[in-house]
Amino acid sequence: MKLKTSLVVLILIVCSAFLRADVTPEKRIEIDRMLKLTGMGKLVDQMMNQMIAGFRANMKDVPSDFWDRFAQKCMVRR
């Protein structure tokens, strides 16, 4: 259980670091454009969905709405 909890905490930290980065609106537009052009946004979202599905399956005591909110915050494409 410690490993599972540690993984969730690590993912939350990584996601929150990206959300808090001081990026100008112009730079954010360029980053989003690059992610779309390279297809990386779709790939990241696919990987996150697979990871979250695994967490849901292994951590049945975590409410489903938590995973839904977590997925929304971590997805690149919106």
C-alpha positions as CSV (number, residue, x, y, z in Angstrom):
1,M,0.0,0.0,0.0
2,K,2.9,2.3,0.7
3,L,4.1,1.9,-2.9
4,K,0.7,2.7,-4.3
5,T,0.3,5.8,-2.1
6,S,3.8,6.9,-3.0
7,L,3.1,6.6,-6.8
8,V,-0.1,8.7,-6.4
9,V,1.7,11.4,-4.5
10,L,4.5,11.4,-7.1
11,I,2.0,11.8,-9.9
12,L,0.2,14.6,-8.1
13,I,3.5,16.4,-7.5
14,V,4.5,16.1,-11.2
15,C,1.1,17.3,-12.4
16,S,1.0,20.2,-10.0
17,A,4.5,21.3,-11.0
18,F,3.3,21.7,-14.6
19,L,0.2,23.5,-13.5
20,R,2.1,26.0,-11.5
21,A,4.9,26.8,-13.9
22,D,5.3,30.5,-14.6
23,V,4.7,30.6,-18.4
24,T,3.6,33.6,-20.3
25,P,0.3,33.3,-22.2
26,E,2.2,33.5,-25.5
27,K,4.6,30.8,-24.5
28,R,1.6,28.6,-23.4
29,I,0.1,29.0,-26.8
30,E,3.3,27.9,-28.5
31,I,3.7,24.9,-26.1
32,D,0.1,23.8,-26.9
33,R,0.7,24.3,-30.6
34,M,3.9,22.2,-30.5
35,L,2.1,19.4,-28.5
36,K,-0.6,19.3,-31.1
37,L,1.7,19.3,-34.1
38,T,3.9,16.5,-32.7
39,G,1.0,14.5,-31.4
40,M,2.6,14.4,-28.0
41,G,-0.5,15.7,-26.3
42,K,-2.5,12.7,-27.4
43,L,0.3,10.3,-26.4
44,V,0.6,11.8,-22.9
45,D,-3.2,11.7,-22.5
46,Q,-3.2,8.0,-23.6
47,M,-0.5,7.1,-21.1
48,M,-2.2,9.0,-18.3
49,N,-5.5,7.2,-19.0
50,Q,-3.7,3.8,-18.9
51,M,-2.0,4.7,-15.6
52,I,-5.2,6.0,-14.0
53,A,-7.0,2.8,-15.2
54,G,-4.4,0.7,-13.4
55,F,-4.6,2.8,-10.3
56,R,-8.4,2.5,-10.2
57,A,-8.1,-1.3,-10.5
58,N,-5.5,-1.6,-7.8
59,M,-6.8,1.1,-5.4
60,K,-10.5,0.2,-5.0
61,D,-10.8,2.2,-1.8
62,V,-10.2,5.5,-3.6
63,P,-13.5,7.1,-4.8
64,S,-14.1,7.1,-8.5
65,D,-14.8,10.8,-8.6
66,F,-11.3,11.4,-7.3
67,W,-9.8,9.7,-10.3
68,D,-12.2,11.6,-12.6
69,R,-11.0,14.9,-11.2
70,F,-7.4,13.8,-11.2
71,A,-7.6,12.8,-14.9
72,Q,-9.1,16.1,-15.8
73,K,-6.3,18.1,-14.1
74,C,-3.6,16.0,-15.7
75,M,-4.7,15.8,-19.3
76,V,-2.8,17.8,-21.8
77,R,-5.6,18.1,-24.4
78,R,-8.7,19.8,-23.1
